[in-house]
């Protein structure tokens, strides 16, 4: 449902809320409110999470290259000895961030699918109520 925008007119049993427009409750729409949904924002967010995951991909190898040869001339500098521990910590954090991004992208896409299915169910339920009201 990429980029699909769903608009559903909802009858407002209380009547129009005034001339404020759709955000104000239905002015200009004959007492109806519009419910809008687009999966675009959810899919863009999922794409952003995937892009972040992709950008993190080369970081561990860049980190490894930056550390090459560092320990060879370290001598007795204890600060450089701690560098290996810090590097391992960053590698774990980067891997965790990549995993979170992958998980988030999938969850955001699932929201778009579920919301689309919910919109269809709501549309169908309104259609059946409208059919019954029209039969009277």
DOBAMAR-187897 format. One record per atom (N, C-alpha, C, O, CB): atom name; x, y, z; residue in one letter. Coordinates in steps of 0.2 Angstrom, whole numbers, always signed. Glycine has a CB too. Example, Ala and Ser with C-alpha at 12.3 -4.5 7.8 and 13.67 -1.06 7.14 Angstrom:
% residues 2
- name,xx,yy,zz,resn
- N,+66,-28,+39,A
- CA,+62,-22,+39,A
- C,+66,-16,+39,A
- O,+71,-17,+42,A
- CB,+57,-22,+45,A
- N,+64,-11,+35,S
- CA,+68,-5,+36,S
- C,+64,+0,+39,S
- O,+67,+6,+40,S
- CB,+70,-3,+29,S
This chain:
% residues 136
- name,xx,yy,zz,resn
- N,+4,-6,+0,X
- CA,+0,+0,+0,X
- C,+4,+6,+0,X
- O,+3,+11,+3,X
- CB,-5,+0,+6,X
- N,+10,+6,-4,X
- CA,+15,+12,-3,X
- C,+12,+18,-6,X
- O,+9,+19,-11,X
- CB,+20,+10,-8,X
- N,+12,+23,-1,X
- CA,+10,+30,-3,X
- C,+2,+31,-3,X
- O,+0,+36,-5,X
- CB,+13,+32,-9,X
- N,-1,+26,-2,X
- CA,-9,+26,-2,X
- C,-11,+31,+3,X
- O,-9,+30,+9,X
- CB,-12,+19,-2,X
- N,-16,+35,+1,X
- CA,-19,+39,+6,X
- C,-27,+37,+6,X
- O,-30,+37,+0,X
- CB,-19,+47,+4,X
- N,-29,+36,+12,X
- CA,-36,+34,+12,X
- C,-40,+39,+16,X
- O,-38,+42,+21,X
- CB,-37,+27,+17,X
- N,-46,+41,+13,X
- CA,-50,+46,+15,X
- C,-57,+43,+17,X
- O,-60,+40,+12,X
- CB,-50,+53,+11,X
- N,-59,+44,+22,X
- CA,-66,+41,+24,X
- C,-70,+46,+27,X
- O,-68,+50,+32,X
- CB,-65,+35,+29,X
- N,-76,+48,+24,X
- CA,-80,+53,+27,X
- C,-84,+50,+32,X
- O,-87,+44,+32,X
- CB,-85,+56,+21,X
- N,-84,+53,+38,X
- CA,-88,+50,+44,X
- C,-94,+55,+45,X
- O,-93,+61,+46,X
- CB,-83,+49,+50,X
- N,-100,+52,+46,X
- CA,-105,+56,+48,X
- C,-104,+59,+55,X
- O,-102,+55,+60,X
- CB,-112,+53,+47,X
- N,-106,+65,+57,X
- CA,-106,+67,+63,X
- C,-113,+68,+66,X
- O,-116,+73,+64,X
- CB,-102,+74,+63,X
- N,-115,+63,+71,X
- CA,-121,+64,+73,X
- C,-123,+70,+77,X
- O,-129,+72,+77,X
- CB,-123,+58,+78,X
- N,-118,+73,+79,X
- CA,-119,+80,+83,X
- C,-120,+86,+78,X
- O,-122,+91,+81,X
- CB,-114,+81,+88,X
- N,-119,+84,+72,X
- CA,-120,+90,+67,X
- C,-113,+93,+66,X
- O,-108,+92,+70,X
- CB,-125,+95,+69,X
- N,-113,+98,+62,X
- CA,-107,+102,+61,X
- C,-104,+105,+67,X
- O,-108,+108,+71,X
- CB,-107,+107,+55,X
- N,-98,+105,+68,X
- CA,-95,+109,+74,X
- C,-93,+116,+72,X
- O,-90,+119,+77,X
- CB,-88,+105,+76,X
- N,-94,+118,+67,X
- CA,-93,+125,+65,X
- C,-88,+125,+59,X
- O,-87,+120,+56,X
- CB,-89,+128,+71,X
- N,-87,+131,+57,X
- CA,-83,+133,+51,X
- C,-76,+132,+51,X
- O,-72,+134,+47,X
- CB,-85,+139,+48,X
- N,-73,+128,+56,X
- CA,-66,+127,+57,X
- C,-63,+122,+52,X
- O,-57,+122,+52,X
- CB,-65,+125,+64,X
- N,-67,+119,+48,X
- CA,-64,+114,+43,X
- C,-63,+108,+46,X
- O,-65,+106,+52,X
- CB,-57,+117,+41,X
- N,-59,+103,+43,X
- CA,-59,+96,+45,X
- C,-56,+95,+52,X
- O,-58,+91,+56,X
- CB,-54,+92,+40,X
- N,-51,+100,+54,X
- CA,-48,+99,+60,X
- C,-53,+101,+66,X
- O,-53,+99,+71,X
- CB,-42,+103,+61,X
- N,-58,+106,+64,X
- CA,-62,+109,+69,X
- C,-69,+105,+69,X
- O,-73,+106,+73,X
- CB,-64,+116,+67,X
- N,-69,+99,+65,X
- CA,-75,+95,+66,X
- C,-80,+95,+61,X
- O,-86,+92,+61,X
- CB,-79,+97,+72,X
- N,-78,+97,+55,X
- CA,-83,+96,+49,X
- C,-85,+102,+46,X
- O,-90,+101,+41,X
- CB,-88,+92,+51,X
- N,-83,+108,+47,X
- CA,-86,+114,+44,X
- C,-84,+113,+36,X
- O,-79,+111,+34,X
- CB,-83,+120,+46,X
- N,-89,+115,+32,X
- CA,-88,+114,+25,X
- C,-89,+108,+22,X
- O,-89,+107,+16,X
- CB,-81,+117,+23,X
- N,-90,+103,+26,X
- CA,-91,+96,+24,X
- C,-98,+93,+25,X
- O,-99,+87,+26,X
- CB,-86,+91,+27,X
- N,-103,+98,+27,X
- CA,-110,+96,+28,X
- C,-110,+92,+34,X
- O,-115,+87,+34,X
- CB,-112,+92,+22,X
- N,-107,+93,+39,X
- CA,-107,+89,+46,X
- C,-103,+83,+46,X
- O,-104,+79,+50,X
- CB,-114,+88,+47,X
- N,-99,+82,+41,X
- CA,-95,+76,+40,X
- C,-88,+77,+42,X
- O,-86,+83,+41,X
- CB,-96,+72,+33,X
- N,-85,+72,+45,X
- CA,-78,+73,+46,X
- C,-74,+68,+42,X
- O,-77,+63,+40,X
- CB,-76,+72,+54,X
- N,-68,+70,+40,X
- CA,-64,+66,+36,X
- C,-58,+63,+40,X
- O,-55,+66,+44,X
- CB,-61,+70,+30,X
- N,-58,+56,+40,X
- CA,-52,+52,+43,X
- C,-47,+51,+37,X
- O,-49,+47,+32,X
- CB,-55,+46,+46,X
- N,-41,+53,+38,X
- CA,-36,+52,+33,X
- C,-30,+48,+36,X
- O,-28,+48,+42,X
- CB,-33,+59,+30,X
- N,-28,+43,+32,X
- CA,-22,+39,+33,X
- C,-18,+38,+27,X
- O,-21,+37,+22,X
- CB,-25,+32,+36,X
- N,-12,+39,+28,X
- CA,-7,+37,+23,X
- C,-2,+33,+26,X
- O,+1,+34,+31,X
- CB,-4,+44,+19,X
- N,+0,+28,+22,X
- CA,+6,+23,+25,X
- C,+13,+26,+23,X
- O,+18,+24,+25,X
- CB,+5,+16,+22,X
- N,+12,+32,+19,X
- CA,+19,+35,+18,X
- C,+23,+37,+23,X
- O,+29,+35,+23,X
- CB,+17,+41,+14,X
- N,+21,+40,+29,X
- CA,+26,+42,+34,X
- C,+29,+35,+38,X
- O,+34,+35,+39,X
- CB,+22,+46,+39,X
- N,+25,+30,+38,X
- CA,+27,+24,+41,X
- C,+32,+21,+37,X
- O,+38,+19,+39,X
- CB,+21,+19,+42,X
- N,+31,+21,+30,X
- CA,+36,+18,+26,X
- C,+42,+22,+25,X
- O,+48,+19,+25,X
- CB,+33,+17,+19,X
- N,+42,+29,+25,X
- CA,+48,+33,+25,X
- C,+52,+32,+32,X
- O,+58,+32,+31,X
- CB,+46,+40,+25,X
- N,+48,+31,+37,X
- CA,+52,+30,+44,X
- C,+56,+23,+43,X
- O,+61,+23,+46,X
- CB,+47,+30,+50,X
- N,+52,+18,+41,X
- CA,+56,+12,+40,X
- C,+62,+12,+35,X
- O,+67,+9,+37,X
- CB,+51,+6,+37,X
- N,+61,+16,+30,X
- CA,+67,+17,+25,X
- C,+72,+21,+29,X
- O,+78,+19,+28,X
- CB,+65,+21,+19,X
- N,+71,+25,+33,X
- CA,+76,+29,+37,X
- C,+80,+24,+42,X
- O,+86,+25,+42,X
- CB,+73,+35,+41,X
- N,+76,+20,+45,X
- CA,+79,+15,+50,X
- C,+84,+11,+46,X
- O,+89,+9,+48,X
- CB,+74,+11,+53,X
- N,+82,+8,+40,X
- CA,+86,+4,+36,X
- C,+92,+8,+33,X
- O,+97,+5,+33,X
- CB,+82,+1,+30,X
- N,+91,+14,+31,X
- CA,+97,+18,+29,X
- C,+102,+19,+35,X
- O,+108,+19,+34,X
- CB,+94,+25,+27,X
- N,+100,+20,+41,X
- CA,+104,+21,+47,X
- C,+108,+14,+48,X
- O,+114,+14,+49,X
- CB,+100,+23,+53,X
- N,+104,+9,+47,X
- CA,+108,+2,+48,X
- C,+113,+1,+42,X
- O,+119,-1,+44,X
- CB,+102,-4,+47,X
- N,+111,+3,+36,X
- CA,+116,+3,+31,X
- C,+122,+7,+32,X
- O,+128,+5,+31,X
- CB,+113,+5,+24,X
- N,+121,+13,+34,X
- CA,+127,+18,+36,X
- C,+131,+15,+41,X
- O,+137,+17,+41,X
- CB,+124,+25,+37,X
- N,+129,+12,+46,X
- CA,+133,+9,+51,X
- C,+137,+3,+49,X
- O,+141,+1,+52,X
- CB,+128,+7,+57,X
- N,+135,+0,+43,X
- CA,+138,-6,+41,X
- C,+146,-6,+41,X
- O,+149,-10,+43,X
- CB,+136,-8,+34,X
- N,+149,-1,+37,X
- CA,+156,-1,+37,X
- C,+160,+2,+43,X
- O,+166,+2,+43,X
- CB,+158,+3,+31,X
- N,+156,+4,+48,X
- CA,+159,+7,+54,X
- C,+164,+2,+57,X
- O,+170,+4,+59,X
- CB,+154,+10,+59,X
- N,+162,-4,+59,X
- CA,+167,-9,+62,X
- C,+174,-9,+58,X
- O,+179,-9,+61,X
- CB,+164,-15,+63,X
- N,+173,-10,+52,X
- CA,+180,-11,+48,X
- C,+184,-4,+48,X
- O,+190,-5,+48,X
- CB,+178,-13,+41,X
- N,+180,+1,+48,X
- CA,+184,+8,+48,X
- C,+187,+9,+55,X
- O,+193,+11,+56,X
- CB,+179,+14,+47,X
- N,+184,+6,+60,X
- CA,+186,+6,+67,X
- C,+193,+2,+67,X
- O,+198,+4,+70,X
- CB,+181,+4,+72,X
- N,+192,-4,+64,X
- CA,+198,-8,+64,X
- C,+204,-5,+61,X
- O,+210,-6,+63,X
- CB,+196,-15,+61,X
- N,+203,-2,+55,X
- CA,+208,+1,+51,X
- C,+211,+7,+55,X
- O,+217,+7,+55,X
- CB,+206,+4,+45,X
- N,+207,+10,+59,X
- CA,+210,+16,+63,X
- C,+214,+13,+69,X
- O,+219,+17,+71,X
- CB,+204,+20,+66,X
- N,+213,+7,+71,X
- CA,+217,+5,+76,X
- C,+223,+1,+74,X
- O,+227,-1,+78,X
- CB,+212,+0,+81,X
- N,+224,-1,+68,X
- CA,+229,-4,+65,X
- C,+236,-1,+67,X
- O,+237,+5,+66,X
- CB,+229,-5,+58,X
- N,+241,-5,+70,X
- CA,+247,-2,+71,X
- C,+248,+2,+77,X
- O,+253,+4,+79,X
- CB,+250,+1,+65,X
- N,+242,+4,+80,X
- CA,+242,+8,+86,X
- C,+246,+5,+92,X
- O,+250,+9,+95,X
- CB,+235,+10,+88,X
- N,+245,-1,+93,X
- CA,+248,-4,+99,X
- C,+255,-6,+98,X
- O,+259,-7,+103,X
- CB,+244,-11,+101,X
- N,+258,-6,+92,X
- CA,+265,-8,+90,X
- C,+270,-3,+94,X
- O,+275,-5,+96,X
- CB,+266,-8,+83,X
- N,+268,+4,+94,X
- CA,+272,+9,+97,X
- C,+270,+11,+103,X
- O,+272,+16,+106,X
- CB,+273,+15,+92,X
- N,+265,+8,+106,X
- CA,+262,+10,+113,X
- C,+267,+10,+119,X
- O,+267,+14,+123,X
- CB,+256,+6,+114,X
- N,+272,+5,+119,X
- CA,+276,+4,+124,X
- C,+272,+3,+131,X
- O,+268,-2,+131,X
- CB,+280,+10,+125,X
- N,+274,+7,+136,X
- CA,+271,+6,+142,X
- C,+265,+10,+143,X
- O,+263,+11,+149,X
- CB,+276,+7,+148,X
- N,+262,+13,+138,X
- CA,+256,+18,+139,X
- C,+250,+14,+141,X
- O,+247,+10,+136,X
- CB,+255,+22,+133,X
- N,+248,+14,+147,X
- CA,+242,+10,+149,X
- C,+235,+13,+146,X
- O,+231,+9,+145,X
- CB,+241,+11,+156,X
- N,+235,+19,+144,X
- CA,+229,+22,+140,X
- C,+228,+18,+134,X
- O,+222,+17,+132,X
- CB,+230,+30,+139,X
- N,+233,+17,+130,X
- CA,+232,+13,+124,X
- C,+230,+6,+125,X
- O,+227,+3,+121,X
- CB,+239,+14,+120,X
- N,+232,+3,+131,X
- CA,+230,-4,+132,X
- C,+223,-4,+133,X
- O,+220,-9,+132,X
- CB,+234,-6,+138,X
- N,+220,+1,+136,X
- CA,+212,+2,+137,X
- C,+209,+2,+130,X
- O,+203,+1,+130,X
- CB,+211,+7,+142,X
- N,+212,+5,+125,X
- CA,+209,+6,+119,X
- C,+205,+0,+116,X
- O,+200,+0,+113,X
- CB,+214,+8,+114,X
- N,+208,-6,+117,X
- CA,+205,-12,+115,X
- C,+198,-14,+118,X
- O,+194,-16,+115,X
- CB,+210,-18,+116,X
- N,+198,-12,+124,X
- CA,+192,-13,+128,X
- C,+186,-8,+126,X
- O,+181,-10,+125,X
- CB,+193,-12,+136,X
- N,+188,-2,+124,X
- CA,+184,+3,+122,X
- C,+181,+1,+115,X
- O,+176,+2,+113,X
- CB,+187,+10,+122,X
- N,+186,-1,+111,X
- CA,+184,-3,+104,X
- C,+179,-9,+104,X
- O,+174,-9,+100,X
- CB,+191,-5,+100,X
- N,+180,-14,+108,X
- CA,+175,-19,+109,X
- C,+169,-17,+111,X
- O,+163,-19,+108,X
- CB,+178,-25,+114,X
- N,+169,-12,+115,X
- CA,+162,-9,+118,X
- C,+159,-6,+112,X
- O,+153,-7,+111,X
- CB,+164,-4,+123,X
- N,+162,-2,+108,X
- CA,+159,+2,+102,X
- C,+157,-3,+97,X
- O,+151,-2,+94,X
- CB,+164,+6,+99,X
- N,+160,-9,+96,X
- CA,+158,-14,+91,X
- C,+152,-17,+93,X
- O,+147,-18,+89,X
- CB,+164,-19,+90,X
- N,+151,-18,+100,X
- CA,+145,-21,+102,X
- C,+139,-16,+102,X
- O,+133,-18,+100,X
- CB,+145,-23,+110,X
- N,+140,-10,+103,X
- CA,+135,-5,+102,X
- C,+133,-4,+95,X
- O,+127,-3,+94,X
- CB,+138,+2,+105,X
- N,+138,-4,+91,X
- CA,+136,-3,+83,X
- C,+132,-9,+81,X
- O,+127,-8,+78,X
- CB,+142,-3,+79,X
- N,+134,-15,+83,X
- CA,+130,-21,+81,X
- C,+123,-21,+84,X
- O,+118,-22,+81,X
- CB,+133,-27,+84,X
- N,+122,-18,+90,X
- CA,+115,-18,+94,X
- C,+111,-12,+90,X
- O,+105,-14,+89,X
- CB,+116,-16,+101,X
- N,+114,-7,+88,X
- CA,+111,-2,+85,X
- C,+108,-4,+78,X
- O,+102,-3,+76,X
- CB,+115,+5,+84,X
- N,+112,-8,+74,X
- CA,+110,-11,+68,X
- C,+104,-16,+69,X
- O,+100,-16,+65,X
- CB,+116,-15,+65,X
- N,+105,-20,+74,X
- CA,+99,-24,+76,X
- C,+93,-21,+77,X
- O,+87,-22,+75,X
- CB,+101,-29,+81,X
- N,+93,-15,+81,X
- CA,+87,-11,+83,X
- C,+84,-8,+76,X
- O,+78,-8,+76,X
- CB,+89,-6,+88,X
- N,+89,-5,+72,X
- CA,+86,-2,+66,X
- C,+82,-7,+62,X
- O,+77,-6,+59,X
- CB,+92,+1,+62,X
- N,+85,-13,+61,X
- CA,+82,-19,+57,X
- C,+75,-20,+60,X
- O,+70,-21,+57,X
- CB,+86,-25,+57,X
- N,+75,-21,+67,X
- CA,+69,-23,+70,X
- C,+64,-17,+69,X
- O,+58,-18,+68,X
- CB,+70,-24,+77,X
- N,+66,-11,+70,X
- CA,+61,-5,+69,X
- C,+58,-5,+62,X
- O,+52,-3,+62,X
- CB,+65,+1,+71,X
- N,+62,-6,+57,X
- CA,+60,-5,+50,X
- C,+54,-10,+49,X
- O,+49,-9,+46,X
- CB,+66,-6,+45,X
- N,+55,-16,+52,X
- CA,+50,-21,+51,X
- C,+44,-20,+55,X
- O,+38,-21,+52,X
- CB,+53,-28,+53,X
- N,+44,-17,+61,X
- CA,+39,-15,+65,X
- C,+35,-9,+62,X
- O,+29,-9,+62,X
- CB,+41,-13,+72,X
- N,+38,-4,+59,X
- CA,+35,+1,+56,X
- C,+31,-1,+49,X
- O,+26,+1,+48,X
- CB,+40,+7,+54,X
- N,+34,-5,+46,X
- CA,+30,-8,+40,X
- C,+24,-12,+42,X
- O,+19,-12,+39,X
- CB,+35,-13,+35,X
- N,+25,-16,+47,X
- CA,+19,-19,+50,X
- C,+14,-15,+52,X
- O,+8,-16,+51,X
- CB,+21,-24,+56,X
- N,+15,-9,+55,X
- CA,+10,-4,+57,X
- C,+7,-2,+51,X
- O,+0,-1,+51,X
- CB,+13,+2,+61,X
- N,+10,+0,+46,X
- CA,+7,+2,+39,X
- C,+2,-3,+37,X
- O,-3,-1,+35,X
- CB,+12,+4,+34,X
- N,+4,-9,+37,X
- CA,+0,-15,+34,X
- C,-6,-15,+39,X
- O,-12,-16,+36,X
- CB,+4,-21,+34,X
- N,-5,-16,+45,X
- CA,-11,-16,+50,X
- C,-16,-11,+50,X
- O,-22,-11,+49,X
- CB,-8,-17,+57,X
- N,-13,-5,+49,X
- CA,-17,+1,+49,X
- C,-21,+1,+42,X
- O,-27,+3,+42,X
- CB,-13,+8,+49,X
- N,-18,-1,+37,X
- CA,-22,-1,+31,X
- C,-28,-6,+31,X
- O,-33,-5,+29,X
- CB,-17,-3,+25,X
- N,-26,-12,+34,X
- CA,-32,-17,+35,X
- C,-37,-14,+40,X
- O,-43,-16,+39,X
- CB,-29,-24,+38,X
- N,-35,-11,+45,X
- CA,-40,-8,+49,X
- C,-44,-3,+46,X
- O,-50,-3,+47,X
- CB,-37,-5,+56,X
- N,-41,+1,+42,X
- CA,-45,+6,+38,X
- C,-50,+3,+33,X
- O,-56,+5,+33,X
- CB,-40,+11,+33,X
- N,-48,-3,+30,X
- CA,-53,-6,+26,X
- C,-59,-9,+30,X
- O,-64,-9,+28,X
- CB,-49,-12,+22,X
- N,-57,-12,+36,X
- CA,-62,-15,+40,X
- C,-67,-9,+42,X
- O,-73,-10,+42,X
- CB,-59,-18,+46,X
- N,-65,-3,+44,X
- CA,-69,+2,+46,X
- C,-73,+5,+40,X
- O,-79,+6,+41,X
- CB,-64,+8,+49,X
- N,-70,+5,+34,X
- CA,-73,+8,+28,X
- C,-79,+3,+27,X
- O,-85,+5,+25,X
- CB,-69,+8,+22,X
- N,-78,-4,+27,X
- CA,-83,-9,+26,X
- C,-89,-8,+31,X
- O,-95,-9,+29,X
- CB,-80,-16,+26,X
- N,-87,-7,+37,X
- CA,-92,-7,+43,X
- C,-97,+0,+42,X
- O,-103,-1,+43,X
- CB,-89,-6,+50,X
- N,-94,+5,+39,X
- CA,-98,+11,+38,X
- C,-102,+10,+32,X
- O,-108,+12,+32,X
- CB,-93,+17,+37,X
- N,-99,+6,+27,X
- CA,-103,+5,+21,X
- C,-109,+1,+23,X
- O,-115,+2,+20,X
- CB,-99,+1,+16,X
- N,-109,-4,+27,X
- CA,-115,-8,+29,X
- C,-120,-4,+33,X
- O,-126,-5,+32,X
- CB,-112,-14,+33,X
- N,-117,+1,+37,X
- CA,-122,+5,+41,X
- C,-125,+10,+36,X
- O,-131,+11,+36,X
- CB,-118,+9,+46,X
- N,-122,+13,+31,X
- CA,-124,+17,+26,X
- C,-130,+14,+22,X
- O,-135,+16,+20,X
- CB,-119,+20,+22,X
- N,-128,+7,+20,X
- CA,-133,+3,+16,X
- C,-139,+2,+20,X
- O,-145,+3,+17,X
- CB,-130,-3,+14,X
- N,-139,+1,+26,X
- CA,-145,+0,+30,X
- C,-149,+6,+31,X
- O,-155,+6,+31,X
- CB,-143,-3,+37,X
- N,-145,+12,+32,X
- CA,-149,+18,+33,X
- C,-152,+20,+26,X
- O,-157,+23,+26,X
- CB,-144,+24,+35,X
- N,-149,+19,+20,X
- CA,-152,+20,+14,X
- C,-158,+16,+12,X
- O,-162,+18,+8,X
- CB,-147,+19,+8,X
- N,-159,+10,+15,X
- CA,-164,+6,+14,X
- C,-170,+8,+17,X
- O,-176,+6,+16,X
- CB,-163,-1,+16,X
- N,-170,+13,+22,X
- CA,-176,+15,+26,X
- C,-180,+20,+22,X
- O,-185,+22,+24,X
- CB,-174,+18,+32,X
